[in-house]
Amino acid sequence: MDNALTFSDVEAITAESAGDAFGAVIDHAADDKARVLLTRDGKAVAAIVPIEDYDALEAIEDAHDAKLAGEAIAAWEAAGRPRGIPLADVARELGIDLDTP
């Protein structure tokens, strides 16, 4: 296949085709803000997305992780457990000098 891959209404292409024209696939995602689904043996295996989509997904994951952590901490404290062990105490117990770079 040559590198003149066209993307009229293409939403999914084989991983092999994408590899043959990787630059065109990246340009399509970056310039056209397209999401390109890569398939292998008829199954979706990966996606190439605009960086804005990736950043949005990371922000959603971070917010979800923070929510879960907050809920876990609240449940821990609601059970009357201590907030935790100071880092200095853990380091001392493990023989780690926190002042050494």
N, C-alpha and C positions, 0 to 999 in steps of 0.2 A: 504494500500500500504506500502511496506517496504521502507527503506531508500536507497535502491540500485538502484536509478533512473539512467538510462543510457541516454547519450546525443549523439547518433551517428549523426543524422542530425536534431535533434530537435531544432527548432527556436522558437516555441511557445508551451506553455503548459498551462493547466488550473491552475488557482490560487490555487485550492484545491490540485492538484498534487504538485505544488511548495511548498505549506505549509507542505505537508507530507514529503518532502525531501529538506527542506530549505537549509541545509548545502551543499548538493550536487549542488543545483542551484547556490549558492554563489560561491562555488569552480569553477564551470563551467565558470561563468562570470569572476572571478578573475584570475584563472590559464590559461584558454583557450582563454581569451579575447573575450568571446562570449556575444552577446546581447540576452537575454532571454525575450521573450514577454509573459506576463501573460494574460490569457483570462478568461472571466467569461461569461457564456451563449453565447459563440461563439464570443464575442466582446473583442477587446484588451482593457485592463483596466490599465495596468502598464507595466513597463519594469525593468529588473535588468540588469545593464550594468557595464562594467569594470570602475574603478575609473577614468581611463584616458579619457574615453568617457564623463563622468560626468564633469570632469575638463574642457574639450574642450568646452562642451556646455555652462558652466558657463562663460568661456572667451568670447565666441561668444555673449552671452547675455550682458555681461558687455560692450563690444565694441559697440554693437548696442545701448544700453542705453546711453552711452557717446556721440555717434553720434547724437542721438535724442536730448539730452540735449544741445549739442553745437548748433544745428540748432535752437532750441527754444530760446536760449540766443541771438543768432545772429539776429533772427527775432524781438525779443523784443527790442534790441538795435537799429536795423535799423528803427524801428518805433519811435525812439527818446525817448524812455522810460528810466527812470533812471536805473542804474545797480542794485539797490536794497537798502534795509534798513540795516544799520549796526546792528549786533547782539546786541551790547551794547544798542542801542536805543530801540530795541524791548524788551529786558530784563527790561530796566528801565520802559518802558510803562506798562509792565505786573507785575511790582513789584518783579522781580526775581533778586537775588543777584548772579552774576556770580562768585564771589570770594568764595562763600560758597560751600564746597564739598557736 
